[in-house]
Amino acid sequence: MTTHRVHAFRDDALAEHDAVALAQLIRTRDVSPEELAAAAAERVAAVEPCVRAIECSYDTPRFAADGLGCWYGVPTFVKDNTDIRGLPTTHGSAAFRAHTVDRDDAYTRQFLSTGVTVLGKSRLPEFGLIPTTEFRDADPARNPWNPEYSVGGSSGGAAALVAAGVVPVAHGNDGGGSIRIPASCTGLVALKPSRSRHLDNAQNRHLPIRVISEGVLTRTVRDTATYVAAAEKYWRNPDLIPIGMVDGPAERRMRVALLTTTPTGDEPDTETRVAVERAADLLEKAGHEVEPIAQPFSPQVAEDYIAYFGLLMQVTMLAGKYLHDPSFDRNRVEDITSGLARYYRRRIARMPGGYLRLRQSARTYAGIFRRYQVLLSPVLAQAVPPLGQLGPNGPADELIERLLHYMAYTPVNNVTGTPSIAVPMGLAESGVPLGAMLSAAYGDERTLIELAYLFEEENPFPRITDGAGDPAPPARGSSPRRRPSTRHR
């Protein structure tokens, strides 16, 4: 199926380079950070009217001051649930008036240690709650591969910017699949690290179960590998085995568990199953042993996970004025936010048992790795849906039920604190990418990156510039120094 793709790739300073290549061009003085920032601004002007991926921008790009870092001068965006000095943090919500933040949070400093140039902040759905970047009263972020389809969430704005070629890499975070889901929807690579692999930002430090991991969305595996190694140089958890720089596939052969059944007892749709079976075939061709396994988790664990987020939303509803801003108005939150709070209140008597089950799920997960080194599964139970199917407009209870079946694979790694990576596996009939997910034992990110290199070499990732679509035209009157509007809602 031919679709209208929206991208900004062109013959400019950014070209089709990944972040590693751009950083090398800066080191050899073939380009400057200012030239890359100007090229990215031109690309924003070309595609942003369609993709709607940016929440706010700096009037002047924030350049790294010291000229150091693996990605010195490479332009990027930070997700808008993360504090960075000089910009507001809205969490994708219209329920309060966010004020400019005067400092960088802990993980933000770790991310900035790579030397990136920050242009602004990318959009996310309200409080990052749904796996699509859609809103009740604002335009959605759109998938560059097919603008009528979801870009995923909650790091959907970041995914759109990288997939459309605006920047080669963008920050995201993952509390239930929020890096891996949009990466799968847009043909990108995204690693969710192990719990405590990096510094935590404030939103994660205070959670009863720290489910959020920080990371990046990239178009190449080497960019993901480079970032992981660079983040370790800034700060490394001494309780975890270091990852170091991974530069290619491993030669060792591994036993891989293939899991397709969801905790709710569903099987993936046909296109998703075919993509995962293709991934299994690729692994077997490379000499790895792939064995199907039964779903080890019960539907109750999936419901416990939803109820846990309901607890967090109940706290937000009650204490939003203290957590976010005195202007917080609980009557202005989207229906999914208040609906999750109601979901929790209906189950409050069962929450102690649910909390215990979530804690114990790490043992169930670890049991898989007594026999296997890797777990292969879909990222999502269905191919990417059209816009509106998972959006926040409509009864919250119905949406929650759809979410239980749609994003059934990714939350396990957040609850158990284990690493997982999404890699592209071709295109659906709609023209939107499909992905597969590789997961490993706690602390074993290295194995996942090695296998991602294998996938990239043996099954080259689809490129948005191939086969269909033309680059978006330059915006009229745009110039290298022009900045996009600072607010989009």
C-alpha positions as CSV (number, residue, x, y, z in Angstrom):
1,M,0.0,0.0,0.0
2,T,1.4,3.4,-1.0
3,T,1.0,6.1,1.6
4,H,1.8,9.7,1.9
5,R,4.9,9.9,4.1
6,V,6.0,13.2,5.7
7,H,9.8,13.6,6.2
8,A,12.4,16.3,6.2
9,F,15.4,14.4,4.9
10,R,17.2,16.6,2.3
11,D,20.7,17.6,1.2
12,D,21.6,19.8,4.1
13,A,24.1,19.7,7.0
14,L,22.1,16.9,8.7
15,A,21.6,14.8,5.5
16,E,20.6,11.2,6.5
17,H,23.4,11.0,9.1
18,D,22.9,9.4,12.5
19,A,24.2,11.1,15.7
20,V,27.6,9.3,15.6
21,A,28.3,10.5,12.1
22,L,27.2,14.1,12.8
23,A,29.4,14.2,15.9
24,Q,32.4,13.0,13.8
25,L,31.7,15.8,11.2
26,I,31.8,18.3,14.0
27,R,35.1,17.0,15.3
28,T,36.6,17.3,11.9
29,R,35.1,20.8,11.5
30,D,33.2,19.8,8.4
31,V,30.1,21.2,10.0
32,S,29.4,23.3,13.2
33,P,26.8,22.9,15.9
34,E,25.2,26.1,14.7
35,E,24.9,24.7,11.2
36,L,23.2,21.6,12.5
37,A,20.8,23.5,14.7
38,A,19.9,25.8,11.8
39,A,19.3,22.8,9.6
40,A,17.1,21.1,12.2
41,A,15.1,24.4,12.6
42,E,14.5,24.3,8.8
43,R,13.3,20.8,9.1
44,V,11.0,21.6,11.9
45,A,9.4,24.4,9.8
46,A,8.9,21.9,7.0
47,V,7.2,19.0,8.9
48,E,5.8,20.4,12.2
49,P,2.6,21.7,10.6
50,C,1.7,18.1,9.9
51,V,3.3,16.0,12.6
52,R,2.7,18.3,15.6
53,A,5.5,16.8,17.6
54,I,6.9,19.8,19.5
55,E,5.5,21.3,22.8
56,C,7.9,24.2,23.2
57,S,11.2,25.5,21.9
58,Y,14.1,27.6,23.1
59,D,14.3,31.1,21.4
60,T,18.0,30.3,20.9
61,P,19.2,26.6,20.9
62,R,20.9,25.5,24.1
63,F,24.4,24.6,23.0
64,A,26.7,22.5,25.2
65,A,29.2,24.9,26.8
66,D,32.4,22.7,27.0
67,G,32.6,21.1,23.5
68,L,32.8,17.7,25.1
69,G,30.7,14.6,24.9
70,C,30.1,11.8,22.3
71,W,27.4,13.8,20.6
72,Y,28.7,17.3,21.0
73,G,26.7,19.7,18.7
74,V,24.1,17.1,17.7
75,P,20.6,18.6,17.8
76,T,17.9,17.0,19.9
77,F,14.7,17.4,21.9
78,V,13.8,16.5,25.5
79,K,10.5,14.9,26.4
80,D,8.0,17.3,28.1
81,N,7.7,15.4,31.4
82,T,11.4,16.1,32.2
83,D,12.7,19.3,33.8
84,I,15.3,21.2,31.8
85,R,16.4,24.7,32.6
86,G,14.7,27.5,30.7
87,L,11.6,25.6,29.5
88,P,8.3,24.7,31.2
89,T,7.3,21.1,32.0
90,T,3.6,20.6,31.2
91,H,3.4,16.7,31.3
92,G,1.2,17.0,28.3
93,S,-1.6,18.4,30.4
94,A,-3.8,21.5,30.0
95,A,-4.9,21.2,33.7
96,F,-2.3,23.7,34.9
97,R,-0.2,26.6,33.7
98,A,3.4,25.4,33.7
99,H,6.1,27.9,34.6
100,T,9.7,27.9,33.3
101,V,12.0,25.6,35.2
102,D,15.2,27.1,36.6
103,R,17.3,24.0,36.9
104,D,18.1,20.6,35.2
105,D,16.9,17.5,36.9
106,A,19.4,14.7,37.7
107,Y,18.9,12.5,34.6
108,T,18.6,15.6,32.4
109,R,22.2,16.4,33.4
110,Q,23.3,12.8,32.5
111,F,21.6,13.2,29.1
112,L,23.2,16.6,28.5
113,S,26.6,15.2,29.3
114,T,26.7,13.8,25.8
115,G,27.1,17.4,24.5
116,V,23.8,17.6,22.6
117,T,22.3,20.8,21.5
118,V,18.7,21.0,22.9
119,L,16.2,22.8,20.6
120,G,13.1,22.3,22.7
121,K,10.7,19.7,24.2
122,S,8.6,17.0,22.5
123,R,4.9,16.3,23.1
124,L,3.4,13.5,25.1
125,P,-0.2,12.5,26.0
126,E,-1.4,13.8,29.4
127,F,0.9,12.4,32.1
128,G,2.1,9.8,29.6
129,L,-0.8,7.6,30.3
130,I,-1.8,6.3,26.9
131,P,0.2,4.6,24.0
132,T,-0.7,7.3,21.5
133,T,0.0,11.0,21.5
134,E,-3.5,12.3,21.3
135,F,-5.5,14.8,23.3
136,R,-9.1,15.7,24.1
137,D,-8.9,19.3,23.0
138,A,-5.7,19.6,20.9
139,D,-4.4,18.2,17.6
140,P,-2.7,14.8,17.8
141,A,0.9,14.2,17.0
142,R,0.9,12.2,13.8
143,N,2.9,9.3,12.5
144,P,5.3,10.5,9.7
145,W,4.9,7.2,7.9
146,N,1.2,7.7,7.6
147,P,-0.3,10.8,9.2
148,E,-3.7,9.2,9.6
149,Y,-2.2,6.7,12.1
150,S,-1.0,6.9,15.7
151,V,2.7,7.7,16.3
152,G,2.5,5.8,19.6
153,G,3.1,7.1,23.1
154,S,3.9,8.3,25.4
155,S,7.2,9.5,23.8
156,G,5.3,10.1,20.6
157,G,6.6,13.5,19.8
158,A,10.2,12.3,20.2
159,A,9.5,9.4,17.8
160,A,7.9,11.6,15.2
161,L,10.9,14.0,15.2
162,V,13.4,11.3,14.8
163,A,11.4,9.3,12.2
164,A,10.7,12.4,10.2
165,G,14.4,13.3,10.1
166,V,14.2,16.5,12.1
167,V,16.9,15.2,14.5
168,P,18.8,11.9,14.6
169,V,18.1,11.2,18.3
170,A,15.6,12.3,20.9
171,H,15.1,11.8,24.6
172,G,12.2,9.6,25.9
173,N,11.2,7.7,28.9
174,D,9.3,4.5,29.5
175,G,6.9,3.7,32.4
176,G,4.9,1.0,30.6
177,G,6.4,0.9,27.0
178,S,6.6,4.6,26.4
179,I,9.9,4.4,24.5
180,R,9.5,1.0,22.9
181,I,5.9,1.6,21.7
182,P,6.5,4.8,19.7
183,A,9.8,3.3,18.4
184,S,7.9,0.3,17.1
185,C,5.2,2.5,15.5
186,T,7.8,4.6,13.6
187,G,10.6,2.2,12.7
188,L,13.1,3.2,15.3
189,V,15.4,1.5,17.9
190,A,14.7,2.1,21.6
191,L,16.2,0.5,24.6
192,K,14.4,0.5,28.0
193,P,17.3,0.1,30.5
194,S,17.3,-1.9,33.7
195,R,16.0,-0.1,36.9
196,S,18.8,2.0,38.4
197,R,21.0,1.8,35.3
198,H,20.8,5.6,35.1
199,L,20.1,8.5,37.4
200,D,16.4,9.0,38.2
201,N,14.5,12.2,37.6
202,A,12.1,13.4,40.3
203,Q,9.0,11.8,38.9
204,N,10.5,8.3,39.4
205,R,12.4,8.9,42.6
206,H,9.2,9.2,44.6
207,L,7.2,6.2,43.2
208,P,6.4,3.2,45.4
209,I,7.6,1.0,42.5
210,R,10.0,2.8,40.2
211,V,8.7,1.8,36.9
212,I,10.2,4.6,34.7
213,S,13.4,4.2,32.7
214,E,15.0,7.0,30.7
215,G,16.6,6.6,27.3
216,V,16.7,7.7,23.7
217,L,15.0,6.9,20.4
218,T,17.4,6.4,17.5
219,R,17.4,5.4,13.8
220,T,20.5,3.2,14.2
221,V,21.7,0.6,16.8
222,R,25.1,2.3,17.0
223,D,23.5,5.5,18.2
224,T,21.7,3.6,21.0
225,A,24.9,1.7,21.9
226,T,27.0,5.0,21.9
227,Y,24.5,6.7,24.2
228,V,24.5,3.8,26.7
229,A,28.3,3.9,26.9
230,A,28.4,7.7,27.2
231,A,25.8,7.7,30.0
232,E,27.9,5.2,31.9
233,K,30.9,7.6,31.7
234,Y,28.9,10.3,33.4
235,W,27.5,8.0,36.1
236,R,27.5,4.2,36.6
237,N,25.6,2.2,39.2
238,P,28.3,0.2,40.9
239,D,25.7,-2.6,41.7
240,L,25.2,-3.3,38.0
241,I,27.7,-4.9,35.5
242,P,28.9,-2.2,33.2
243,I,27.7,-2.4,29.6
244,G,30.6,-0.5,27.9
245,M,30.6,0.2,24.2
246,V,28.9,-2.5,22.2
247,D,30.0,-2.4,18.5
248,G,28.4,-5.4,16.8
249,P,26.7,-8.7,17.1
250,A,27.9,-11.3,19.6
251,E,29.4,-14.6,18.2
252,R,27.9,-16.7,21.1
253,R,24.8,-18.7,20.4
254,M,21.8,-18.3,22.7
255,R,18.6,-19.9,23.7
256,V,15.6,-17.6,23.0
257,A,12.1,-17.9,24.5
258,L,9.4,-16.9,22.0
259,L,6.3,-15.5,23.8
260,T,3.2,-14.5,21.8
261,T,0.3,-15.0,24.2
262,T,-0.5,-11.9,26.3
263,P,-1.3,-12.0,30.0
264,T,-5.0,-11.5,29.1
265,G,-4.9,-14.7,27.0
266,D,-5.0,-13.0,23.6
267,E,-2.8,-13.7,20.5
268,P,-1.4,-10.9,18.3
269,D,-3.0,-10.0,15.1
270,T,-1.8,-11.6,11.9
271,E,0.6,-8.8,10.8
272,T,2.2,-8.7,14.2
273,R,2.5,-12.4,14.4
274,V,4.2,-12.6,11.0
275,A,6.7,-9.9,12.1
276,V,7.6,-11.7,15.2
277,E,7.9,-15.0,13.4
278,R,10.2,-13.3,10.9
279,A,12.3,-12.2,13.9
280,A,12.4,-15.7,15.2
281,D,13.5,-17.1,11.8
282,L,16.3,-14.5,11.7
283,L,17.6,-15.6,15.1
284,E,17.5,-19.3,14.1
285,K,19.3,-18.5,10.8
286,A,22.0,-16.9,12.9
287,G,22.4,-20.1,15.0
288,H,20.3,-19.2,18.0
289,E,17.8,-21.7,19.4
290,V,14.2,-20.4,19.6
291,E,11.5,-22.2,21.7
292,P,7.9,-21.1,22.2
293,I,6.9,-20.7,25.8
294,A,3.5,-20.2,27.6
295,Q,2.6,-16.9,29.2
296,P,3.9,-17.0,32.8
297,F,1.8,-14.0,34.0
298,S,-1.8,-14.0,34.9
299,P,-4.4,-11.4,33.7
300,Q,-4.5,-10.2,37.3
301,V,-1.0,-8.8,37.1
302,A,-2.0,-6.7,34.1
303,E,-5.0,-5.4,36.0
304,D,-2.7,-4.7,39.0
305,Y,-0.5,-2.6,36.8
306,I,-3.4,-0.5,35.5
307,A,-4.6,-0.1,39.1
308,Y,-1.1,1.0,40.2
309,F,-1.2,3.8,37.6
310,G,-4.7,4.6,38.9
311,L,-3.2,5.1,42.3
312,L,-0.7,7.6,40.8
313,M,-3.5,9.4,39.1
314,Q,-5.5,9.5,42.3
315,V,-2.6,11.2,44.0
316,T,-2.3,13.6,41.1
317,M,-6.0,14.5,41.3
318,L,-5.7,15.2,45.1
319,A,-2.3,16.8,45.2
320,G,-1.8,18.3,41.7
321,K,-1.5,21.8,43.1
322,Y,1.5,20.7,45.1
323,L,3.0,18.3,42.6
324,H,2.7,20.5,39.5
325,D,1.5,24.1,40.0
326,P,-1.0,26.0,42.2
327,S,-3.0,26.6,39.1
328,F,-3.8,22.8,38.8
329,D,-7.5,22.3,38.1
330,R,-8.6,18.7,38.5
331,N,-11.8,19.4,36.5
332,R,-9.6,20.1,33.4
333,V,-7.8,16.7,33.3
334,E,-8.6,14.4,30.5
335,D,-11.1,11.6,31.0
336,I,-8.5,8.9,31.0
337,T,-6.7,10.6,34.0
338,S,-9.8,10.8,36.1
339,G,-11.0,7.4,34.8
340,L,-7.8,5.7,36.0
341,A,-8.3,7.3,39.4
342,R,-11.8,5.8,39.5
343,Y,-10.4,2.4,38.4
344,Y,-8.1,2.5,41.4
345,R,-10.8,3.6,43.9
346,R,-13.0,0.7,42.8
347,R,-10.2,-1.7,43.6
348,I,-8.7,0.0,46.6
349,A,-9.4,-2.9,49.0
350,R,-7.4,-5.2,46.7
351,M,-4.5,-2.9,46.2
352,P,-2.3,-4.4,49.0
353,G,-2.5,-7.8,47.3
354,G,-2.0,-6.2,43.9
355,Y,1.1,-4.3,45.1
356,L,2.5,-7.6,46.4
357,R,1.8,-9.4,43.1
358,L,3.6,-6.7,41.2
359,R,6.6,-7.0,43.5
360,Q,6.7,-10.8,43.2
361,S,6.4,-10.6,39.4
362,A,10.2,-10.1,39.3
363,R,10.6,-13.7,40.5
364,T,8.3,-15.0,37.8
365,Y,10.2,-13.1,35.1
366,A,13.6,-14.3,36.5
367,G,12.4,-17.8,36.2
368,I,12.3,-17.5,32.4
369,F,16.1,-16.8,32.4
370,R,17.0,-20.0,34.2
371,R,16.7,-21.7,30.8
372,Y,16.9,-18.8,28.3
373,Q,19.1,-15.9,27.7
374,V,16.6,-13.8,25.7
375,L,12.8,-13.4,25.5
376,L,11.4,-12.5,22.1
377,S,7.8,-11.1,21.8
378,P,5.8,-8.5,20.0
379,V,5.9,-4.9,21.2
380,L,2.2,-4.5,20.8
381,A,-0.7,-7.0,20.3
382,Q,-1.9,-5.2,17.1
383,A,-0.5,-3.2,14.3
384,V,-0.5,0.5,14.7
385,P,-4.1,1.8,14.8
386,P,-5.6,4.8,13.0
387,L,-5.8,8.0,15.1
388,G,-8.8,8.0,17.4
389,Q,-8.9,4.3,18.1
390,L,-6.9,4.7,21.3
391,G,-7.4,8.5,21.9
392,P,-8.7,10.0,25.1
393,N,-12.1,11.0,23.7
394,G,-14.7,8.4,24.8
395,P,-15.6,6.4,27.9
396,A,-12.5,5.9,30.1
397,D,-13.5,2.4,31.1
398,E,-13.7,1.3,27.5
399,L,-10.3,2.8,26.7
400,I,-8.8,1.1,29.8
401,E,-10.1,-2.3,28.5
402,R,-8.6,-1.7,25.1
403,L,-5.3,-0.7,26.6
404,L,-5.2,-4.0,28.6
405,H,-5.3,-5.9,25.3
406,Y,-3.2,-3.6,23.1
407,M,-0.1,-2.8,25.3
408,A,0.0,-6.2,26.9
409,Y,3.7,-7.1,26.5
410,T,5.7,-4.0,27.4
411,P,4.7,-3.2,31.1
412,V,6.3,-6.5,32.4
413,N,9.7,-5.0,32.0
414,N,8.7,-1.8,33.9
415,V,7.2,-3.7,36.8
416,T,10.2,-6.1,37.0
417,G,12.8,-3.4,36.3
418,T,14.4,-5.4,33.5
419,P,15.8,-4.3,30.1
420,S,14.0,-4.5,26.8
421,I,14.6,-3.2,23.3
422,A,12.3,-2.6,20.4
423,V,13.7,-3.1,16.8
424,P,11.9,-2.6,13.5
425,M,10.6,-5.6,11.6
426,G,9.1,-4.3,8.4
427,L,5.9,-2.5,7.5
428,A,2.2,-3.2,7.9
429,E,-0.3,-3.0,5.1
430,S,-1.1,0.5,6.3
431,G,2.5,1.6,5.5
432,V,3.3,2.0,9.2
433,P,6.2,0.1,10.8
434,L,6.0,-3.1,12.8
435,G,8.4,-4.0,15.6
436,A,9.6,-6.9,17.7
437,M,10.8,-6.8,21.3
438,L,13.8,-8.5,22.9
439,S,14.1,-8.7,26.6
440,A,16.8,-10.0,29.0
441,A,17.6,-10.6,32.6
442,Y,18.1,-7.7,34.9
443,G,21.3,-5.9,34.0
444,D,21.9,-7.6,30.7
445,E,21.4,-4.7,28.3
446,R,24.6,-5.8,26.4
447,T,23.0,-8.9,25.0
448,L,20.0,-6.9,23.7
449,I,22.2,-4.4,21.9
450,E,24.3,-7.2,20.4
451,L,21.1,-8.9,19.0
452,A,19.8,-5.5,17.8
453,Y,23.0,-5.2,15.7
454,L,22.2,-8.6,14.2
455,F,18.7,-7.6,13.3
456,E,20.0,-4.4,11.7
457,E,22.6,-6.2,9.6
458,E,20.5,-9.1,8.5
459,N,17.2,-7.3,8.1
460,P,17.9,-3.7,7.2
461,F,15.5,-1.4,8.9
462,P,12.9,0.3,6.7
463,R,13.7,3.9,5.7
464,I,11.0,6.5,5.4
465,T,12.8,7.8,2.3
466,D,12.4,4.5,0.5
467,G,9.5,3.7,-1.9
468,A,6.9,6.3,-1.1
469,G,6.5,10.0,-0.2
470,D,8.6,13.1,-0.9
471,P,10.3,15.4,1.6
472,A,8.0,18.1,3.0
473,P,8.6,21.4,1.2
474,P,10.5,24.2,3.0
475,A,8.2,26.6,4.8
476,R,7.7,29.9,3.0
477,G,9.9,32.6,4.3
478,S,11.9,30.2,6.4
479,S,15.5,30.9,7.1
480,P,18.3,29.0,8.9
481,R,17.8,31.1,12.0
482,R,14.0,31.0,12.2
483,R,12.6,29.3,15.3
484,P,9.2,27.5,15.4
485,S,6.4,28.8,17.7
486,T,7.2,28.1,21.3
487,R,3.7,26.8,22.2
488,H,1.4,24.5,20.3
489,R,-1.6,24.2,22.5
